[in-house]
Amino acid sequence: MVLIDKDYNDKEFVMDEFYFAEDLIPDKKENETEDEIKEDLSHQEKIVIPIKEDECGDKVMVIYIDIYGNEFKEVFQLRE
């Protein structure tokens, strides 16, 4: 799962967008099982999530959550 705060203020995360695993597969097939989704994602070299820059503040925070609940957080500085 991917969670996005498009206007991160360095204090609290306010979710603007979210994507589940099946949303991150570019050529998703209908009625894919959970195992098939995991397999498809494991073969992706990169995952592209388009975000319009004019909808964002100075910073964007992205939280990635794996199937075990582990989180990895990243903050992208768009403007100074």
N, CA, C and O atoms as CSV, one atom per row, in Angstrom:
chain,resi,resn,atom,element,x,y,z
A,1,MET,N,N,0.844,-1.167,0.000
A,1,MET,CA,C,0.000,0.000,0.000
A,1,MET,C,C,0.894,1.237,0.000
A,1,MET,O,O,1.979,1.227,0.582
A,2,VAL,N,N,0.436,2.294,-0.651
A,2,VAL,CA,C,1.155,3.559,-0.682
A,2,VAL,C,C,0.194,4.655,-0.238
A,2,VAL,O,O,-0.920,4.760,-0.750
A,3,LEU,N,N,0.635,5.473,0.722
A,3,LEU,CA,C,-0.153,6.596,1.223
A,3,LEU,C,C,0.599,7.879,0.874
A,3,LEU,O,O,1.825,7.924,0.973
A,4,ILE,N,N,-0.125,8.916,0.469
A,4,ILE,CA,C,0.520,10.149,0.027
A,4,ILE,C,C,-0.115,11.365,0.696
A,4,ILE,O,O,-1.337,11.516,0.713
A,5,ASP,N,N,0.740,12.229,1.246
A,5,ASP,CA,C,0.344,13.542,1.745
A,5,ASP,C,C,0.971,14.553,0.796
A,5,ASP,O,O,2.191,14.712,0.780
A,6,LYS,N,N,0.154,15.233,0.010
A,6,LYS,CA,C,0.657,16.135,-1.026
A,6,LYS,C,C,1.133,17.485,-0.492
A,6,LYS,O,O,1.734,18.260,-1.236
A,7,ASP,N,N,0.879,17.775,0.773
A,7,ASP,CA,C,1.290,19.059,1.348
A,7,ASP,C,C,1.782,18.822,2.778
A,7,ASP,O,O,1.203,19.329,3.739
A,8,TYR,N,N,2.846,18.052,2.900
A,8,TYR,CA,C,3.380,17.656,4.203
A,8,TYR,C,C,3.965,18.869,4.929
A,8,TYR,O,O,4.713,19.651,4.343
A,9,ASN,N,N,3.613,19.019,6.226
A,9,ASN,CA,C,4.030,20.190,6.998
A,9,ASN,C,C,5.123,19.896,8.026
A,9,ASN,O,O,5.351,20.711,8.921
A,10,ASP,N,N,5.790,18.772,7.922
A,10,ASP,CA,C,6.865,18.360,8.833
A,10,ASP,C,C,6.371,17.955,10.220
A,10,ASP,O,O,7.187,17.634,11.085
A,11,LYS,N,N,5.070,17.960,10.455
A,11,LYS,CA,C,4.547,17.605,11.783
A,11,LYS,C,C,3.591,16.424,11.716
A,11,LYS,O,O,3.825,15.390,12.341
A,12,GLU,N,N,2.514,16.583,10.954
A,12,GLU,CA,C,1.543,15.509,10.883
A,12,GLU,C,C,1.306,15.091,9.442
A,12,GLU,O,O,1.400,15.891,8.511
A,13,PHE,N,N,0.998,13.825,9.292
A,13,PHE,CA,C,0.703,13.258,7.980
A,13,PHE,C,C,-0.806,13.333,7.765
A,13,PHE,O,O,-1.580,12.832,8.580
A,14,VAL,N,N,-1.218,13.961,6.665
A,14,VAL,CA,C,-2.633,14.042,6.293
A,14,VAL,C,C,-2.769,13.369,4.935
A,14,VAL,O,O,-2.303,13.893,3.923
A,15,MET,N,N,-3.408,12.212,4.921
A,15,MET,CA,C,-3.487,11.420,3.700
A,15,MET,C,C,-4.386,12.085,2.660
A,15,MET,O,O,-5.544,12.405,2.930
A,16,ASP,N,N,-3.831,12.284,1.470
A,16,ASP,CA,C,-4.588,12.817,0.345
A,16,ASP,C,C,-4.954,11.723,-0.656
A,16,ASP,O,O,-6.024,11.754,-1.264
A,17,GLU,N,N,-4.059,10.767,-0.816
A,17,GLU,CA,C,-4.276,9.676,-1.766
A,17,GLU,C,C,-3.762,8.372,-1.174
A,17,GLU,O,O,-2.868,8.370,-0.328
A,18,PHE,N,N,-4.334,7.271,-1.626
A,18,PHE,CA,C,-3.853,5.951,-1.218
A,18,PHE,C,C,-3.984,4.992,-2.387
A,18,PHE,O,O,-4.859,5.136,-3.241
A,19,TYR,N,N,-3.103,4.025,-2.405
A,19,TYR,CA,C,-3.092,3.013,-3.460
A,19,TYR,C,C,-2.851,1.651,-2.822
A,19,TYR,O,O,-1.915,1.482,-2.042
A,20,PHE,N,N,-3.691,0.690,-3.153
A,20,PHE,CA,C,-3.491,-0.681,-2.710
A,20,PHE,C,C,-2.624,-1.409,-3.736
A,20,PHE,O,O,-2.383,-0.891,-4.827
A,21,ALA,N,N,-2.166,-2.584,-3.394
A,21,ALA,CA,C,-1.260,-3.333,-4.265
A,21,ALA,C,C,-1.816,-3.476,-5.680
A,21,ALA,O,O,-1.087,-3.268,-6.651
A,22,GLU,N,N,-3.080,-3.824,-5.809
A,22,GLU,CA,C,-3.656,-4.029,-7.142
A,22,GLU,C,C,-3.713,-2.736,-7.956
A,22,GLU,O,O,-3.760,-2.783,-9.186
A,23,ASP,N,N,-3.708,-1.574,-7.278
A,23,ASP,CA,C,-3.701,-0.285,-7.980
A,23,ASP,C,C,-2.337,0.046,-8.562
A,23,ASP,O,O,-2.229,0.923,-9.419
A,24,LEU,N,N,-1.292,-0.642,-8.111
A,24,LEU,CA,C,0.080,-0.334,-8.512
A,24,LEU,C,C,0.567,-1.166,-9.693
A,24,LEU,O,O,1.702,-1.004,-10.143
A,25,ILE,N,N,-0.280,-2.049,-10.191
A,25,ILE,CA,C,0.084,-2.903,-11.324
A,25,ILE,C,C,-0.413,-2.245,-12.609
A,25,ILE,O,O,-1.617,-2.042,-12.766
A,26,PRO,N,N,0.491,-1.908,-13.532
A,26,PRO,CA,C,0.072,-1.201,-14.740
A,26,PRO,C,C,-0.827,-2.019,-15.667
A,26,PRO,O,O,-1.761,-1.467,-16.248
A,27,ASP,N,N,-0.572,-3.302,-15.817
A,27,ASP,CA,C,-1.358,-4.149,-16.724
A,27,ASP,C,C,-2.163,-5.161,-15.920
A,27,ASP,O,O,-2.059,-6.368,-16.140
A,28,LYS,N,N,-2.961,-4.661,-14.993
A,28,LYS,CA,C,-3.732,-5.533,-14.106
A,28,LYS,C,C,-4.770,-6.334,-14.895
A,28,LYS,O,O,-5.479,-5.808,-15.752
A,29,LYS,N,N,-4.826,-7.616,-14.572
A,29,LYS,CA,C,-5.807,-8.500,-15.193
A,29,LYS,C,C,-7.037,-8.580,-14.299
A,29,LYS,O,O,-6.937,-8.427,-13.081
A,30,GLU,N,N,-8.180,-8.815,-14.895
A,30,GLU,CA,C,-9.411,-8.937,-14.116
A,30,GLU,C,C,-9.375,-10.182,-13.242
A,30,GLU,O,O,-8.835,-11.215,-13.638
A,31,ASN,N,N,-9.949,-10.076,-12.062
A,31,ASN,CA,C,-10.090,-11.203,-11.120
A,31,ASN,C,C,-8.764,-11.842,-10.721
A,31,ASN,O,O,-8.701,-13.053,-10.510
A,32,GLU,N,N,-7.705,-11.044,-10.617
A,32,GLU,CA,C,-6.416,-11.574,-10.163
A,32,GLU,C,C,-6.506,-11.950,-8.691
A,32,GLU,O,O,-7.129,-11.245,-7.897
A,33,THR,N,N,-5.886,-13.053,-8.339
A,33,THR,CA,C,-5.846,-13.462,-6.939
A,33,THR,C,C,-4.775,-12.652,-6.211
A,33,THR,O,O,-3.935,-12.006,-6.838
A,34,GLU,N,N,-4.818,-12.696,-4.891
A,34,GLU,CA,C,-3.822,-11.993,-4.079
A,34,GLU,C,C,-2.410,-12.479,-4.396
A,34,GLU,O,O,-1.477,-11.680,-4.474
A,35,ASP,N,N,-2.258,-13.786,-4.578
A,35,ASP,CA,C,-0.938,-14.349,-4.913
A,35,ASP,C,C,-0.453,-13.860,-6.284
A,35,ASP,O,O,0.734,-13.586,-6.463
A,36,GLU,N,N,-1.364,-13.754,-7.239
A,36,GLU,CA,C,-0.992,-13.261,-8.568
A,36,GLU,C,C,-0.586,-11.787,-8.513
A,36,GLU,O,O,0.336,-11.367,-9.212
A,37,ILE,N,N,-1.272,-11.009,-7.685
A,37,ILE,CA,C,-0.926,-9.597,-7.513
A,37,ILE,C,C,0.469,-9.477,-6.907
A,37,ILE,O,O,1.280,-8.671,-7.363
A,38,LYS,N,N,0.750,-10.281,-5.876
A,38,LYS,CA,C,2.089,-10.274,-5.258
A,38,LYS,C,C,3.154,-10.639,-6.282
A,38,LYS,O,O,4.213,-10.013,-6.329
A,39,GLU,N,N,2.880,-11.640,-7.093
A,39,GLU,CA,C,3.828,-12.089,-8.117
A,39,GLU,C,C,4.073,-10.985,-9.144
A,39,GLU,O,O,5.218,-10.718,-9.511
A,40,ASP,N,N,2.999,-10.344,-9.606
A,40,ASP,CA,C,3.137,-9.253,-10.580
A,40,ASP,C,C,3.968,-8.111,-10.007
A,40,ASP,O,O,4.837,-7.573,-10.692
A,41,LEU,N,N,3.708,-7.738,-8.761
A,41,LEU,CA,C,4.453,-6.639,-8.145
A,41,LEU,C,C,5.923,-6.989,-7.948
A,41,LEU,O,O,6.791,-6.125,-8.066
A,42,SER,N,N,6.198,-8.242,-7.650
A,42,SER,CA,C,7.590,-8.638,-7.407
A,42,SER,C,C,8.439,-8.523,-8.671
A,42,SER,O,O,9.664,-8.440,-8.586
A,43,HIS,N,N,7.800,-8.517,-9.843
A,43,HIS,CA,C,8.533,-8.417,-11.107
A,43,HIS,C,C,8.626,-6.986,-11.641
A,43,HIS,O,O,9.235,-6.757,-12.687
A,44,GLN,N,N,8.039,-6.036,-10.945
A,44,GLN,CA,C,8.094,-4.639,-11.386
A,44,GLN,C,C,9.461,-4.043,-11.055
A,44,GLN,O,O,9.910,-4.115,-9.912
A,45,GLU,N,N,10.120,-3.457,-12.052
A,45,GLU,CA,C,11.388,-2.779,-11.804
A,45,GLU,C,C,11.152,-1.442,-11.123
A,45,GLU,O,O,11.963,-1.002,-10.308
A,46,LYS,N,N,10.037,-0.795,-11.458
A,46,LYS,CA,C,9.668,0.462,-10.822
A,46,LYS,C,C,8.154,0.588,-10.858
A,46,LYS,O,O,7.474,-0.019,-11.685
A,47,ILE,N,N,7.657,1.386,-9.944
A,47,ILE,CA,C,6.231,1.667,-9.878
A,47,ILE,C,C,6.067,3.174,-10.029
A,47,ILE,O,O,6.672,3.945,-9.284
A,48,VAL,N,N,5.259,3.589,-10.980
A,48,VAL,CA,C,5.065,5.006,-11.250
A,48,VAL,C,C,3.679,5.415,-10.757
A,48,VAL,O,O,2.663,4.832,-11.135
A,49,ILE,N,N,3.673,6.439,-9.899
A,49,ILE,CA,C,2.422,7.013,-9.416
A,49,ILE,C,C,2.425,8.475,-9.837
A,49,ILE,O,O,3.150,9.280,-9.253
A,50,PRO,N,N,1.629,8.832,-10.840
A,50,PRO,CA,C,1.645,10.222,-11.308
A,50,PRO,C,C,0.948,11.152,-10.311
A,50,PRO,O,O,-0.166,10.884,-9.861
A,51,ILE,N,N,1.628,12.241,-9.981
A,51,ILE,CA,C,1.078,13.255,-9.084
A,51,ILE,C,C,1.266,14.603,-9.772
A,51,ILE,O,O,2.364,14.922,-10.228
A,52,LYS,N,N,0.213,15.383,-9.846
A,52,LYS,CA,C,0.300,16.696,-10.475
A,52,LYS,C,C,0.986,17.671,-9.524
A,52,LYS,O,O,0.544,17.861,-8.391
A,53,GLU,N,N,2.058,18.279,-9.989
A,53,GLU,CA,C,2.848,19.177,-9.147
A,53,GLU,C,C,2.027,20.367,-8.657
A,53,GLU,O,O,2.240,20.847,-7.544
A,54,ASP,N,N,1.092,20.848,-9.477
A,54,ASP,CA,C,0.301,22.009,-9.066
A,54,ASP,C,C,-0.699,21.677,-7.958
A,54,ASP,O,O,-1.300,22.586,-7.386
A,55,GLU,N,N,-0.887,20.396,-7.647
A,55,GLU,CA,C,-1.752,19.977,-6.545
A,55,GLU,C,C,-0.963,19.796,-5.245
A,55,GLU,O,O,-1.538,19.464,-4.209
A,56,CYS,N,N,0.349,20.015,-5.302
A,56,CYS,CA,C,1.221,19.735,-4.165
A,56,CYS,C,C,1.750,21.016,-3.533
A,56,CYS,O,O,1.875,22.055,-4.182
A,57,GLY,N,N,2.058,20.903,-2.239
A,57,GLY,CA,C,2.716,21.991,-1.531
A,57,GLY,C,C,4.220,21.904,-1.733
A,57,GLY,O,O,4.693,21.358,-2.730
A,58,ASP,N,N,4.962,22.443,-0.782
A,58,ASP,CA,C,6.422,22.439,-0.888
A,58,ASP,C,C,7.017,21.053,-0.683
A,58,ASP,O,O,8.060,20.728,-1.250
A,59,LYS,N,N,6.344,20.231,0.137
A,59,LYS,CA,C,6.846,18.877,0.424
A,59,LYS,C,C,5.739,17.848,0.241
A,59,LYS,O,O,4.565,18.118,0.494
A,60,VAL,N,N,6.140,16.673,-0.203
A,60,VAL,CA,C,5.236,15.535,-0.340
A,60,VAL,C,C,5.809,14.402,0.500
A,60,VAL,O,O,6.995,14.086,0.403
A,61,MET,N,N,4.961,13.793,1.324
A,61,MET,CA,C,5.409,12.624,2.094
A,61,MET,C,C,4.712,11.385,1.545
A,61,MET,O,O,3.508,11.386,1.288
A,62,VAL,N,N,5.497,10.337,1.375
A,62,VAL,CA,C,4.977,9.066,0.885
A,62,VAL,C,C,5.310,7.997,1.915
A,62,VAL,O,O,6.443,7.900,2.385
A,63,ILE,N,N,4.302,7.196,2.258
A,63,ILE,CA,C,4.500,6.077,3.177
A,63,ILE,C,C,4.195,4.789,2.414
A,63,ILE,O,O,3.120,4.632,1.836
A,64,TYR,N,N,5.153,3.885,2.424
A,64,TYR,CA,C,5.002,2.579,1.781
A,64,TYR,C,C,4.782,1.548,2.887
A,64,TYR,O,O,5.520,1.535,3.872
A,65,ILE,N,N,3.788,0.696,2.739
A,65,ILE,CA,C,3.488,-0.322,3.752
A,65,ILE,C,C,3.465,-1.675,3.055
A,65,ILE,O,O,2.740,-1.871,2.079
A,66,ASP,N,N,4.276,-2.617,3.572
A,66,ASP,CA,C,4.301,-3.942,2.954
A,66,ASP,C,C,3.238,-4.849,3.581
A,66,ASP,O,O,2.496,-4.418,4.464
A,67,ILE,N,N,3.166,-6.083,3.132
A,67,ILE,CA,C,2.111,-7.007,3.591
A,67,ILE,C,C,2.251,-7.385,5.054
A,67,ILE,O,O,1.326,-7.949,5.639
A,68,TYR,N,N,3.392,-7.083,5.650
A,68,TYR,CA,C,3.613,-7.408,7.060
A,68,TYR,C,C,3.368,-6.206,7.971
A,68,TYR,O,O,3.492,-6.320,9.191
A,69,GLY,N,N,3.021,-5.058,7.393
A,69,GLY,CA,C,2.782,-3.852,8.178
A,69,GLY,C,C,4.010,-2.993,8.383
A,69,GLY,O,O,3.941,-1.979,9.077
A,70,ASN,N,N,5.134,-3.374,7.796
A,70,ASN,CA,C,6.340,-2.554,7.889
A,70,ASN,C,C,6.153,-1.285,7.070
A,70,ASN,O,O,5.588,-1.321,5.977
A,71,GLU,N,N,6.629,-0.166,7.602
A,71,GLU,CA,C,6.494,1.113,6.917
A,71,GLU,C,C,7.852,1.690,6.545
A,71,GLU,O,O,8.827,1.543,7.282
A,72,PHE,N,N,7.899,2.340,5.406
A,72,PHE,CA,C,9.053,3.119,4.991
A,72,PHE,C,C,8.523,4.480,4.563
A,72,PHE,O,O,7.599,4.559,3.753
A,73,LYS,N,N,9.095,5.545,5.096
A,73,LYS,CA,C,8.607,6.892,4.814
A,73,LYS,C,C,9.660,7.680,4.041
A,73,LYS,O,O,10.861,7.558,4.280
A,74,GLU,N,N,9.166,8.500,3.096
A,74,GLU,CA,C,10.038,9.360,2.305
A,74,GLU,C,C,9.399,10.732,2.193
A,74,GLU,O,O,8.184,10.841,2.024
A,75,VAL,N,N,10.203,11.775,2.286
A,75,VAL,CA,C,9.728,13.134,2.086
A,75,VAL,C,C,10.456,13.709,0.870
A,75,VAL,O,O,11.684,13.677,0.792
A,76,PHE,N,N,9.681,14.230,-0.067
A,76,PHE,CA,C,10.240,14.834,-1.263
A,76,PHE,C,C,10.069,16.343,-1.180
A,76,PHE,O,O,8.953,16.839,-1.026
A,77,GLN,N,N,11.172,17.068,-1.282
A,77,GLN,CA,C,11.156,18.531,-1.280
A,77,GLN,C,C,10.937,18.995,-2.721
A,77,GLN,O,O,11.803,18.798,-3.574
A,78,LEU,N,N,9.798,19.604,-2.994
A,78,LEU,CA,C,9.514,20.069,-4.359
A,78,LEU,C,C,9.941,21.502,-4.585
A,78,LEU,O,O,10.409,21.862,-5.665
A,79,ARG,N,N,9.774,22.321,-3.549
A,79,ARG,CA,C,10.116,23.736,-3.647
A,79,ARG,C,C,10.760,24.166,-2.331
A,79,ARG,O,O,10.553,23.536,-1.294
A,80,GLU,N,N,11.536,25.236,-2.383
A,80,GLU,CA,C,12.175,25.745,-1.155
A,80,GLU,C,C,11.469,26.971,-0.651
A,80,GLU,O,O,11.864,27.536,0.369
